[in-house]
Structure formats: C-alpha cells, structure tokens
Amino acid sequence: MKVLLKENMSNHTSFRIGGPADVYVIPANEFELVDLMRFLRSKGIKYYIIGKGTNLLVSDKGVRGCVINILDKMSKINVIGNKVSVEAGALMVQIADECCNNNLTGFEPLCGIPGTIGGAISMNAGAYDKEISSLVLSVDVIDENSKIKTLYKDELDFSYRHSIIEDMGYVVTKVRLQLREGDGEEIRKKMSRFTALRTIKQPLEYPSAGSVFKRPENAFASQLIQESNLQGESVGGAEVSSKHAGFIVNTGNATAADVYKLIEKIQSRILTYYNINLEPEIKLWGKF
Ligand SMILES: Cc1cc2nc3c(=O)[nH]c(=O)nc-3n(C[C@H](O)[C@H](O)[C@H](O)COP(=O)(O)OP(=O)(O)OC[C@H]3O[C@@H](n4cnc5c(N)ncnc54)[C@H](O)[C@@H]3O)c2cc1C
C-alpha cells in the first residue's frame, strides 16, 4: 500500500487547511485496509479515516498517528436491478450519476454533497429533506475486532447527522442502497435543479467544509448567525460567508486556528443572544 510521511492535510481537505499527518496511507483494497487496522490497533497507534475531507477542520499542527485514505482505491459502484452496491470511497456525485444512467430515482437531492458515501453514512448526510439513511439497506464495516461485518439499516442507529459508525469507531467499506425505477431524463432534470440551488445559495467559489454547525432544536443555525449580524465577520483569513451564514470560508490564507476562533466567536454570540449551544457538524482533528 502507498505510504506517505509528513503529508500535508491541506492537500486533502476542502477547506485547504491542515498541517502534516505523521503517516498517510492509501490501502489498495478492503483486505489491505483490514490488515492495516489490525496492525495499528495491535500497536496502539491512533488512526483517522478520511474520505474526501469535505467535513473536516484539521489543526495547523496536523495529526499524530496515521490517516487512512478510503477515497483513492475503493470506489467501485455496482448496479443490480434497483439495488446499488458501492465501495465506501465512491463519491456521492458519481453514485447519483450512476443511478441516473440506470434510470433509478431517489438519490437526486443528495447529488451535490461533495463527499464520499463512507463519510455520508458516518454522519447520515442529508440535503433537501432527504437523508442517506432513507436509502440504506445494509453497510459493511470493519468492527472493533478488525473483522468485516454487515449491519442492516435498523442496526445503524441513524438519526439527524448521526450513526453508530462514529460511536463505535467502525470503518465503512461497502454500502448497499435501495432505489426505485424512474425516468432517466426526469432524474437528470431534478439533479440539475438541486445543483443550481446549491450554486445560488452556497459560496462554492471559496474553500469550505459546508455548514459548520448542526441544526439546533427548533431553529436554523444559519438564520441565528445571520440575525446576530455575524455575516462577514472574520478572523485572519476565515470569514462567515456573506452568501450563506452557515458556512465559514477560507478567503485565501486562513489557518485552522483562524477558523476555530471564528467558530468560538459565533458560539459565544449565539449563546448570549439566544441561550442556544451551537454544536459543530464538522469534525475537528488534532489539537486546537
Ligand atoms: C460545499 C459543501 C457542501 C456540503 N453540503 C452538504 C449537505 O448538503 N449535506 C451534508 O450532510 N453535508 C454537506 N457537506 C459536508 C460533507 O460533504 C458531508 O458531510 C460528507 O458526507 C462528508 O464526506 P467525506 O467523504 O468528505 O468525509 P470526510 O470529511 O473525509 O470525513 C468526515 C467524517 O466521516 C468519517 N469517515 C469518512 N469516511 C469514512 C468511512 N469509510 N468509514 C468511517 N468513517 C468515515 C471521517 O473519519 C470523519 O469523521 C458539504 C460540504 C461542502 C464542502
């Protein structure tokens, strides 16, 4: 398997931020991944799983231990009837495309999520009132004993931006989805509409990690941030997007420390104004 030392994580995150990982490994397949997990666990080495890095803020000091890349070598998609079987590194956009090419409907609202299916399952990603969990039949994971096992939907404990994967430290290797028969042309049109909505509403011209905060109960994080006059607020090169208040963007030279300070500033103001604790949706890796 490919092993890189002191690999800069800014090369692997959509924020374009992050210091070096001690070791960055790209397993060639699921079997190498299992072997690697066994080895790291037996030696007590800390590890992190990365898909496309679109939901991550990695510290400027980087991460100690091993980052394991799932994206590059494990991304096959296989369609059988109305069922789609995908490896964890397949991108959501590729799956959406494959579904459309096979006249399968159901995936369209999720087509613009820029990450992998493994990342999406881990946090039950969703968009436009649809969560990935609604399409899941089963998921193959590497469990705590470094064995591959199949978990069915009701064993995955899905809820808003949550699944059992993170709680248990499982690694997703394969996902089986159930779609419905549809019309290819209609599906393509729907996908174009969802993509257009994103282009209008999201600051896609800047590096970011999407919405920074989870939706608090009975409120919307972006609305609270907007109403607290935080749009345009910045720390160093990190700025609350003026296009979508839920996003923090990297305007060019932001550090992880800049983004982190801005997150704290937003949390503090929302707590003062509304007595609401905004919880980050993005994952923080390393020391801040
Ligand atoms: C412009 C933009 C728009 C976005 N829009 C949306 C949106 O509409 N809805 C939404 O939900 N999210 C959105 N996101 C966030 C992000 O794309 C999703 O959370 C996506 O599912 C993350 O996938 P990833 O492969 O990039 O995961 P990463 O960022 O690489 O990792 C995120 C987490 O998942 C874990 N993980 C990744 N792969 C695996 C695996 N195989 N097994 C176990 N754990 C794994 C990681 O360890 C980490 O904890 C957006 C992000 C951006 C930049």
The ligand as an SDF file (V2000), in Angstrom:
LIG
                    3D

 53 58  0  0  0  0  0  0  0  0999 V2000
  -19.6300   22.8770   -0.2920 C   0  0  0  0  0  0  0  0  0  0  0  0
  -20.0900   21.8070    0.6490 C   0  0  0  0  0  0  0  0  0  0  0  0
  -21.4250   21.4590    0.7080 C   0  0  0  0  0  0  0  0  0  0  0  0
  -21.8560   20.4580    1.5980 C   0  0  0  0  0  0  0  0  0  0  0  0
  -23.1770   20.1310    1.6260 N   0  0  0  0  0  0  0  0  0  0  0  0
  -23.6120   19.1780    2.4760 C   0  0  0  0  0  0  0  0  0  0  0  0
  -25.0000   18.8200    2.5310 C   0  0  0  0  0  0  0  0  0  0  0  0
  -25.8280   19.3150    1.7880 O   0  0  0  0  0  0  0  0  0  0  0  0
  -25.3650   17.8820    3.4320 N   0  0  0  0  0  0  0  0  0  0  0  0
  -24.4770   17.2650    4.2610 C   0  0  0  0  0  0  0  0  0  0  0  0
  -24.8840   16.4080    5.0620 O   0  0  0  0  0  0  0  0  0  0  0  0
  -23.1690   17.5770    4.2260 N   0  0  0  0  0  0  0  0  0  0  0  0
  -22.7070   18.5110    3.3560 C   0  0  0  0  0  0  0  0  0  0  0  0
  -21.3730   18.8270    3.3110 N   0  0  0  0  0  0  0  0  0  0  0  0
  -20.4290   18.1510    4.2300 C   0  0  0  0  0  0  0  0  0  0  0  0
  -19.7830   16.8790    3.6650 C   0  0  0  0  0  0  0  0  0  0  0  0
  -19.6930   16.9190    2.2720 O   0  0  0  0  0  0  0  0  0  0  0  0
  -20.5500   15.6430    4.0750 C   0  0  0  0  0  0  0  0  0  0  0  0
  -20.5880   15.5320    5.4810 O   0  0  0  0  0  0  0  0  0  0  0  0
  -19.9210   14.3530    3.5110 C   0  0  0  0  0  0  0  0  0  0  0  0
  -20.7800   13.2840    3.7780 O   0  0  0  0  0  0  0  0  0  0  0  0
  -18.5400   14.0620    4.1150 C   0  0  0  0  0  0  0  0  0  0  0  0
  -17.9260   13.0450    3.3520 O   0  0  0  0  0  0  0  0  0  0  0  0
  -16.3420   12.9730    3.2130 P   0  0  0  0  0  0  0  0  0  0  0  0
  -16.0240   11.7680    2.3970 O   0  0  0  0  0  0  0  0  0  0  0  0
  -15.8090   14.2510    2.6910 O   0  0  0  0  0  0  0  0  0  0  0  0
  -15.9300   12.7630    4.7090 O   0  0  0  0  0  0  0  0  0  0  0  0
  -14.6280   13.3230    5.4480 P   0  0  0  0  0  0  0  0  0  0  0  0
  -14.7320   14.8090    5.5400 O   0  0  0  0  0  0  0  0  0  0  0  0
  -13.4190   12.7500    4.8290 O   0  0  0  0  0  0  0  0  0  0  0  0
  -14.8380   12.7090    6.9000 O   0  0  0  0  0  0  0  0  0  0  0  0
  -15.9230   13.1480    7.6990 C   0  0  0  0  0  0  0  0  0  0  0  0
  -16.1260   12.1520    8.8460 C   0  0  0  0  0  0  0  0  0  0  0  0
  -16.5270   10.8980    8.3070 O   0  0  0  0  0  0  0  0  0  0  0  0
  -15.6140    9.8770    8.7060 C   0  0  0  0  0  0  0  0  0  0  0  0
  -15.4810    8.9210    7.5890 N   0  0  0  0  0  0  0  0  0  0  0  0
  -15.2010    9.1840    6.2980 C   0  0  0  0  0  0  0  0  0  0  0  0
  -15.1660    8.0490    5.5810 N   0  0  0  0  0  0  0  0  0  0  0  0
  -15.4190    7.0460    6.4560 C   0  0  0  0  0  0  0  0  0  0  0  0
  -15.5050    5.6260    6.3410 C   0  0  0  0  0  0  0  0  0  0  0  0
  -15.3310    4.9910    5.1730 N   0  0  0  0  0  0  0  0  0  0  0  0
  -15.7700    4.9060    7.4590 N   0  0  0  0  0  0  0  0  0  0  0  0
  -15.9470    5.5150    8.6600 C   0  0  0  0  0  0  0  0  0  0  0  0
  -15.8650    6.8480    8.8330 N   0  0  0  0  0  0  0  0  0  0  0  0
  -15.6130    7.6060    7.7350 C   0  0  0  0  0  0  0  0  0  0  0  0
  -14.3090   10.5980    9.0000 C   0  0  0  0  0  0  0  0  0  0  0  0
  -13.4840    9.8430    9.8660 O   0  0  0  0  0  0  0  0  0  0  0  0
  -14.8340   11.8830    9.6160 C   0  0  0  0  0  0  0  0  0  0  0  0
  -15.1630   11.6720   10.9730 O   0  0  0  0  0  0  0  0  0  0  0  0
  -20.9150   19.8160    2.4340 C   0  0  0  0  0  0  0  0  0  0  0  0
  -19.5580   20.1650    2.3590 C   0  0  0  0  0  0  0  0  0  0  0  0
  -19.1460   21.1410    1.4670 C   0  0  0  0  0  0  0  0  0  0  0  0
  -17.6810   21.4810    1.3820 C   0  0  0  0  0  0  0  0  0  0  0  0
  1  2  1  0
  2  3  1  0
  2 52  2  0
  3  4  2  0
  4  5  1  0
  4 50  1  0
  5  6  2  0
  6  7  1  0
  6 13  1  0
  7  8  2  0
  7  9  1  0
  9 10  1  0
 10 11  2  0
 10 12  1  0
 12 13  2  0
 13 14  1  0
 14 15  1  0
 14 50  1  0
 15 16  1  0
 16 17  1  0
 16 18  1  0
 18 19  1  0
 18 20  1  0
 20 21  1  0
 20 22  1  0
 22 23  1  0
 23 24  1  0
 24 25  2  0
 24 26  1  0
 24 27  1  0
 27 28  1  0
 28 29  2  0
 28 30  1  0
 28 31  1  0
 31 32  1  0
 32 33  1  0
 33 34  1  0
 33 48  1  0
 34 35  1  0
 35 36  1  0
 35 46  1  0
 36 37  1  0
 36 45  1  0
 37 38  2  0
 38 39  1  0
 39 40  1  0
 39 45  2  0
 40 41  1  0
 40 42  2  0
 42 43  1  0
 43 44  2  0
 44 45  1  0
 46 47  1  0
 46 48  1  0
 48 49  1  0
 50 51  2  0
 51 52  1  0
 52 53  1  0
M  END
$$$$
